[in-house]
Amino acid sequence: MDDAPRLPHLVVIPVFAGVNALDVTGPAEIFALAGRLLAPGRPGYEVRLCAERSGPVETFSGVPLLVGATLDEARVRPDTVLVPGRVELGPHGPVPQVDRAVVAWLRGVGPRAGRVASVCAGAHVTAAAGLLDGHRATTHWATAERLAADHPAVEVDPDPVFIRSGRMWTSAGLSTSMDLTLALVAEDHGDDLALEIARIMVMYLQRPGGQSQFSVPLAHLAGGRSDLRSLRRWIGEHLDADLSVPALAARLAMSERHFARVFRAETGTTPGAYVEELRLEAARRLLERTGHPLPGVARACGFGSVETLHRVFREHLGATPGEYRRRFRLAATP
């Protein structure tokens, strides 16, 4: 039996002058939090920054990053390479910037990495290194046409929050670095850890590739009542149960009218709307990540019938469950 300690998952982030700080610090915070939440004995993440020269690297915001290793010193085999981006604001909108030193480094290290992920305009850097050829990819909506024109071997889709194509991952604008990193953590350690990180960071529920307007908030108002917080957690864990107002009111020993009034005051929405949103979110995840048939998805999420599932998807998303699955199912899902 091998009792050797398991090494942490190595994430290398190449940075350069003018890089967007959030592209770097957002993912780093999520990886660090994941390591703190993992059970003892399970290795977390080691994040290393590298640049053409060690020392302070000024970001777009002017806040410097202190980099301890050069690109030459970081020619290792990372488990994950995360490529941040940089844009300049031109007269016609954001213009992606490509750092040639990072491109050269990626050409050598990228093919050996376990996976390569880019954030926002970082896709232009990754594409310049030839790593996105033959892959479907996304980037900031304002630079997507430029990416497609400069790299015709890349299938560019400007709509999704992020895209996984084999071992290549790309994400859209700045804040989507967090969604992408949650997805990377979920791949490594499961959805439960990613969702716990989202709760702690007061983020939206992990957006697994659909457009941002398709995401459901992790919570409405936090509220001060512990009984309602517990009930909301219970609802999320029992979506296939009877979640009608009479049933939920009975769990809290309240009248239906009083329960509905208190619930709305605490959350800003009605019990019925809240339950439907959670069921829709759960159905979206199953459609994106599994090949489960629609009757099974409907039952597991508490919709009861495929007809109800269709109705809710059309009302909220303007698409059928089948159309949604074809558009947003992860490429690597079996």
N, C-alpha and C positions, 0 to 999 in steps of 0.2 A: 504493500500500500504506500502510495506517495504522500508523505507528510510535509513536503516542501511548501513553504508559504506561497500563496498565490499573489502575483504582482498586481498592482493596480492597473486599471485600463489607462493607457497613455494617450492623452489628447495633446496634439501639437498645433499651435495657432501661429502662423507666420504673420507678422505685423509689419507695417511700413508707414512712412510719414503721411499724415492726413487720414489715416484709417478711422472708420466710424467706431467710437469707443464702445457703444452699446453692442456692436457685433462681437466684441471681444469679451466685455465684462458680463453681459447678460448670460451667455452660455456658461462662462466660468462659474458664476454664482450658482446656476442650476446643478452643474456637475459637483460642486463642493457640497451643496445641500444634500444631493443624492448620497454622497459618501457618508454624511453624518447620519442619515436615516437608515442605511443598510444595517442588517443584523451583524453582530460581532462575528468576525471571521470571514465575512464577505468583502472582497476588495472593492474599493471605490474607484475614484478617478484621480489621476495626476495630470494637471494641466501645465504645459510648458509653453512659454512665449519665446519666439525667436525672431530675429530681424537681421538685416544686412550687417548691422553693427550693434553690439550690445550697448546698454545704457538707456537713457530716456528717449522715447519715441513720441513725438507730439501727435495728438489725434485731431480730428476735424473740429472738436469742441475746444481744443487748446489744452485739455487735461492730458498730461503726459502718462505714458505707460512705461514702467521700468522693466526693461528686457535684459535677462541675464545670459542669453545664449545667442550666438550668431547662427545664420542659416547653415554655414559650413559645419558648425558644431552639432546641429540638429539633424544630421543625415542618418537618422535611425529608422526603424520600422515601426511607425506609430500604429496603434490600434485605430485611432481616428485622427484625420487631419481636418481642421475646421478653418476655412478660408474666409476671412472678413472682407468687406468691401470699402470702397471710397468713391464718392461722387463729388464733382464740382458743379455748382449751380450756374449754368450758362443761360443765355438769353431765351432759349427754347426749353429750359427745364434741366433736370439732372443729367450730367454727363459722366459715365463710368470711367474710372481711372485704373490703369493696369500697370502694376509694378513689375518691371522686367526681372528684377532679382528674384522675386517670389515666384514668378513664372518658371524661371530656370530651375529653382529649387523643387518646385512641384513636379517638373518633368522627371526628376530623378527619384523623388521620394513618393510621389503620388501612386505610381503603379504598385509599390510594395506595401502601401498602407492597407489596413483592414477595410477601411471605408473612408471616403472623402466627402465632406459636406461644405457647401458654400452658403454664405449669408448675403442676401441682397445683391449688390453689384460685385460681390466676390465671385459670382458665376462667370463674369467676364474674365477674371484671372484664371479660374479653373479651365474655362474653355480655351483660353490662349495657350495653356499647357497641353492641350489635346485630350484632356481627360473626359470631356463631355461628348466627344464625337460618338454618334450612334445612340445617344441617350436622350430621353425626354427630360427637359429641365425648365425651371422657371427663374425669374429674377424680379427686380423692382419693375412695376408695370411701366414706368416711364422710360426704362432702358431696354425693354424686351425686344422692340423692333431692331434696335442696334445690335443686340446679341444675335438675333436671327440673321441679320445682314452680314455681320462679321464672321459668323460661324455656321454656314449652311448645313454642315453635317450634324448640327444639334437640332433636335425637335423642340422648339421653344413654345411653351404654353404660359401666358402671362396671368392666368386666372387663379391657380391654386395657391394656397398659403405656402405649401412646400410640396416637393415631389421626390419620391424615392424611385430610382431606376437602377436596379442591381445594387452595387456598393456605392453608387453615386447619389448624393442627396443635395438638393438645392432648395433655397427658400426665397420668398419675395422680399418685401420691404423690411426696414430696420427691426421693428418689434417682432417680426416672425422668427427672428433668431431664437426666441424663447420657445415658440411652438416646435420648431425643428429640434431643439435640444431636448425638450420633453419627449419627443418621439424617439430620439436616440436612446434616452434613458429607458423608455418603455421597451425598446427592442432588447436592451441588455438585461433588464431586471423586471419587466412586466408593467402592465398598466396601473396597478395599484400604487406603486411607488411614484410614477409620474403624476398621478392625480393627487397624491398626498403633497407632493411638491407644489402643484398648482394651488392647492388650498392654502398652504403656508405662505406662498408668495402673493396671495390674493389675485391670482390670474384667472383668465377665462379658462373654461375647460379646454383641455388639449384639443387643438384644431387639427385633425389628422389629414388634411390635404384639401378640404373643401374651401370655398371662398369664405372670407372672414365673416360676411353677413350670415352665413349658415351656422355660426357657432352660437351655442346657448351659454349664458353666463353661469359660472360655477355656483353662484348664489344670487338671490335678489338682495334684500336688505338683511344684514346679519341678525338684527333683532336682539332683544335682551332676555327673552324667556327661554330658560333651559329646556322646558318641556317641548316647546316647538322646535328647538334645535335638534333635540333627540328624535322627534317625530320626523323631521325632514331627512335625517340620516337613515331612519328606518324605511321611509318611502323609497329612497334611492337603492336600498338593498332588497326591496320586495316589490318590484315594479309589476310582477305578475299577480299580485294580491288584489283584493277588493280595496280600492283606494278612493271610493266614493266619499262625499262629504259625510253621510251618516256613519260610515265605517270609521273614518278618521276621527270624527267628533267623539264617537264611542270610546276610542282608544284613550282619549284625554278626559273622559267623563264630563264632556261639555254638551250643551244643547247644540244642535246644528247651526242655529242662527248665531249664537255666541262664538262658536268655533270659527265660522266663516269670517266674522267681523274681526276677531283677534288675529287670525292668520293673515288677512289682508293688511292690517295695521303693522304687523311684524315684517312682512315680506314685500309689500307693495303690489301683490298680485293675488288672484283668487286661488283656492286649493285646486280647482279643476284645471286652471291654466298651468299652474306649477307642475302638477302631475303629468299633464300632456307634454310639457317641454322636456321633462326628464325622460319620459318614454321615447320621445322623438330622438333625443340625444343618444339614448341607448341603441335605438334602431339604426341610427346613422353609423355608430361604431361597428355594429354587427355587419352591416352592408359593406362598410369600407374594409373590414379586416377578415371576414369569413365568407365562405361560400354557402352558408346556411340557406335553405329554401325559404321563401317568403312566409309560408304558414308558420314555420318554426320561429322566425324573427318576430312575427306578430304575437305569438303566444308568449315567448320569452320576455317581451317588453310590455306585456299587459294590454295590447290592443285587442286581443281576442280573435280578430278575423283579419284576413288580408284586405277586405273591403275597407275596414276602419283604418288600417295602415295606409292604404292608398289615399283616403280622404285627408288624413292628417298631413301626409307629405305634400299633397297638392295645395292644401291651404297655407302651409308654412313655407314651403320651398319651391312651389310651382313646378314640381317634377314628380314623376312616379317613383316608387322605390327602385324599380328596375333601371330607370334612367339615371337615378342618383348613383346606384352601384356601378354602372358602366362608366360614369364620369369620374368618380372619386375613389374607386377601389385601388388600394396600394398595389403597385406592379408586382411586388414580391409575394403577395398573398396567394397561398396555394388554392 
